[in-house]
Amino acid sequence: VAAPVISRLSPQEYTDFIYTGKEIQLHTDLPTYQNVPPILVMHLIEGADSGGESLAFDGFAAAEELRQADSFAFNLLCEVPVNFRGSGEEYLDFDLESWHPILRTDRRDRLVQLCFNASRGSRFASTYQNRLGDWYEAFWELARRIPMAASPLMFERFLTPGSALIMDNHRILHGRRALTVKSPNRRFLNTIYVGWDETRAKKRFLKEISKSKITGRHREDS
């Protein structure tokens, strides 16, 4: 489980624009990690005075649409690794860097991961420099299928304090509408990243606990 990221609006010691009230474009989190956390939990503690609706979008649907329309562009985004880098100061100083293609498929050609974060991508391996023009065209073809406007693939909701969103960070892009607050540092969002191994282990543990309780009740009834 990755460390929780506690996000208050506009604390002056933070350097990332996500801590401002500006609209946040759709993206996946932490592409700067070599092993990108697959599960994202966002728990709202204190909300904004106005705006700030949370957005979620099915990135795989957009990628599959691109595959059907332009297989060359799709395959290029699966092939070319992009350097993602982020540094700054949040709950600790950090300087993270990794290489990932925008799209990743498994041996059966099924989509398994999307890394989409325009604020973190920085450069390409030198061996792919002669393909930059084609890559940018391919990226644009994917990006235009991920609009910020309302669509059937978009989930948009104003979260109330205490509510939470749980998302597949390898598939679902998320963002936020612009917001305003009357007092500094009021909006308080707790973000936690979880791995599938921990989640499946917990599921098995709870299943065994539940089975034991049911078995115990049956013995008492008999």
HELIX and SHEET records of a PDB file:
HELIX    1   1 PHE A   17  TYR A   19  5                                   3    
HELIX    2   2 GLY A   59  ALA A   69  1                                  11    
HELIX    3   3 SER A   71  GLU A   79  1                                   9    
HELIX    4   4 SER A  126  ARG A  131  5                                   6    
HELIX    5   5 LEU A  132  ALA A  143  1                                  12    
HELIX    6   6 TRP A  196  ASP A  221  1                                  26    
SHEET    1   A 4 VAL A   5  ARG A   8  0                                        
SHEET    2   A 4 PHE A 188  VAL A 194 -1                                        
SHEET    3   A 4 ILE A  39  GLU A  46 -1                                        
SHEET    4   A 4 ALA A 164  ASP A 168 -1                                        
SHEET    1   B 4 ILE A  24  HIS A  27  0                                        
SHEET    2   B 4 ILE A 172  ARG A 176 -1                                        
SHEET    3   B 4 SER A  54  ASP A  58 -1                                        
SHEET    4   B 4 MET A 154  ARG A 157 -1                                        
SHEET    1   C 2 SER A  50  GLY A  51  0                                        
SHEET    2   C 2 LEU A 179  THR A 180 -1                                        
SHEET    1   D 3 ASP A  93  PRO A 101  0                                        
SHEET    2   D 3 PRO A  81  GLU A  89 -1                                        
SHEET    3   D 3 GLY A 121  PHE A 124 -1                                        
SHEET    1   E 2 LEU A 103  THR A 105  0                                        
SHEET    2   E 2 LEU A 111  LEU A 114 -1                                        
END                                                                             
